[in-house]
């Protein structure tokens, strides 16, 4: 038998996870500065399966406008290069037989706008997840037995407050990332 407090706690947990996921996805969106998390979603064809780049190579950002990738197995240089070209990041790797260098060109106005759209898409997914957590919690609260209607209403208000607070967190993260992308 779940209590009303448990329903609120579950909802908060789900909403926290949604906000965290949005922030994590934001780290993969390119800004003007090199960051290794930019390549977190790149998957490389290695040893007969698709693997995250970070599992087959070390990634570094030695300069603000440069990323370097050092595959642990030199035989994977071509596969890593291919994976980066195939990714949606618009980056051009250069390979010297040992290491892959990726110079980060300055972002064009058009590319910045595209990236802002990507950020908004991630944010909307996060908002949907937060709303979903609210809807589920409220439906569980309504089904809770041996509790007065007043207590249920009060608990639903708590869940709504959590919901509003988490949506605000997503919006703040969007504003921050947007400013980062548009900064020249």
VENHU-V203572 format. One record per residue. N is the residue number from 1. RES is the residue in one small letter. OMEGA is omega in whole degrees, -180 to 180 (NA if undefined). NEAR is the number of other ideal C-beta (glycine too) atoms within 8 Angstrom. Layout:
# VENHU-V203572
N | RES | OMEGA | NEAR
N | RES | OMEGA | NEAR
This chain:
# VENHU-V203572
1 | x | -180 | 3
2 | x | 177 | 6
3 | x | 179 | 7
4 | x | -180 | 11
5 | x | 179 | 7
6 | x | 179 | 8
7 | x | 180 | 15
8 | x | -179 | 13
9 | x | 178 | 8
10 | x | -179 | 10
11 | x | -179 | 15
12 | x | 180 | 9
13 | x | -179 | 8
14 | x | -179 | 13
15 | x | 177 | 15
16 | x | -180 | 9
17 | x | 180 | 9
18 | x | -179 | 14
19 | x | 178 | 14
20 | x | -179 | 8
21 | x | 179 | 11
22 | x | -178 | 14
23 | x | 179 | 9
24 | x | 179 | 8
25 | x | 179 | 10
26 | x | -178 | 11
27 | x | -180 | 10
28 | x | 179 | 9
29 | x | -174 | 12
30 | x | 171 | 8
31 | x | -179 | 11
32 | x | -174 | 9
33 | x | 180 | 7
34 | x | 175 | 11
35 | x | -175 | 8
36 | x | -179 | 10
37 | x | 177 | 7
38 | x | -176 | 11
39 | x | -177 | 14
40 | x | -176 | 11
41 | x | -180 | 7
42 | x | 180 | 11
43 | x | -175 | 9
44 | x | 175 | 14
45 | x | -177 | 8
46 | x | 177 | 11
47 | x | 174 | 4
48 | x | 176 | 3
49 | x | 179 | 6
50 | x | -179 | 6
51 | x | 175 | 10
52 | x | -179 | 10
53 | x | -176 | 16
54 | x | 179 | 8
55 | x | -179 | 5
56 | x | -177 | 13
57 | x | 172 | 12
58 | x | -177 | 6
59 | x | 180 | 11
60 | x | 175 | 9
61 | x | -176 | 11
62 | x | 179 | 5
63 | x | -179 | 6
64 | x | -177 | 6
65 | x | -177 | 7
66 | x | 172 | 12
67 | x | 174 | 14
68 | x | 179 | 12
69 | x | -180 | 16
70 | x | 178 | 10
71 | x | 179 | 12
72 | x | 177 | 7
73 | x | -176 | 7
74 | x | 179 | 7
75 | x | -178 | 5
76 | x | -178 | 13
77 | x | -178 | 11
78 | x | -179 | 7
79 | x | 179 | 10
80 | x | 180 | 16
81 | x | -179 | 11
82 | x | -178 | 9
83 | x | -180 | 13
84 | x | 178 | 16
85 | x | -178 | 9
86 | x | -179 | 5
87 | x | -176 | 10
88 | x | -172 | 3
89 | x | 179 | 9
90 | x | -179 | 4
91 | x | 179 | 10
92 | x | -179 | 7
93 | x | 171 | 12
94 | x | -170 | 8
95 | x | -180 | 10
96 | x | 179 | 6
97 | x | 178 | 5
98 | x | -172 | 5
99 | x | 177 | 8
100 | x | 177 | 14
101 | x | 176 | 11
102 | x | 175 | 13
103 | x | 179 | 8
104 | x | 179 | 12
105 | x | 177 | 5
106 | x | -179 | 6
107 | x | 175 | 11
108 | x | 179 | 6
109 | x | -179 | 6
110 | x | -179 | 6
111 | x | 178 | 9
112 | x | -180 | 11
113 | x | 178 | 8
114 | x | -179 | 8
115 | x | 177 | 13
116 | x | 178 | 11
117 | x | 179 | 8
118 | x | 179 | 9
119 | x | 180 | 14
120 | x | 179 | 9
121 | x | 177 | 8
122 | x | -178 | 12
123 | x | -179 | 13
124 | x | 176 | 8
125 | x | 179 | 11
126 | x | 179 | 13
127 | x | 180 | 10
128 | x | 180 | 8
129 | x | 178 | 13
130 | x | 179 | 15
131 | x | 180 | 9
132 | x | 179 | 9
133 | x | 179 | 13
134 | x | -178 | 14
135 | x | 180 | 8
136 | x | -179 | 10
137 | x | -178 | 14
138 | x | 179 | 10
139 | x | 177 | 8
140 | x | 180 | 11
141 | x | -179 | 13
142 | x | -178 | 7
143 | x | -178 | 6
144 | x | -179 | 12
145 | x | 176 | 5
146 | x | 178 | 3
147 | x | -178 | 7
148 | x | 179 | 5
149 | x | 179 | 5
150 | x | 180 | 6
151 | x | 179 | 9
152 | x | -180 | 13
153 | x | -179 | 8
154 | x | -180 | 8
155 | x | 177 | 13
156 | x | 178 | 10
157 | x | 178 | 8
158 | x | 180 | 9
159 | x | 179 | 15
160 | x | 178 | 9
161 | x | 178 | 8
162 | x | -179 | 13
163 | x | -178 | 14
164 | x | -179 | 8
165 | x | -179 | 8
166 | x | 177 | 13
167 | x | 177 | 10
168 | x | 178 | 8
169 | x | 179 | 9
170 | x | -179 | 15
171 | x | 179 | 9
172 | x | 179 | 8
173 | x | 179 | 13
174 | x | -179 | 11
175 | x | -179 | 8
176 | x | -177 | 8
177 | x | 179 | 12
178 | x | -180 | 10
179 | x | 180 | 8
180 | x | -178 | 9
181 | x | -175 | 15
182 | x | -179 | 8
183 | x | -177 | 7
184 | x | NA | 4
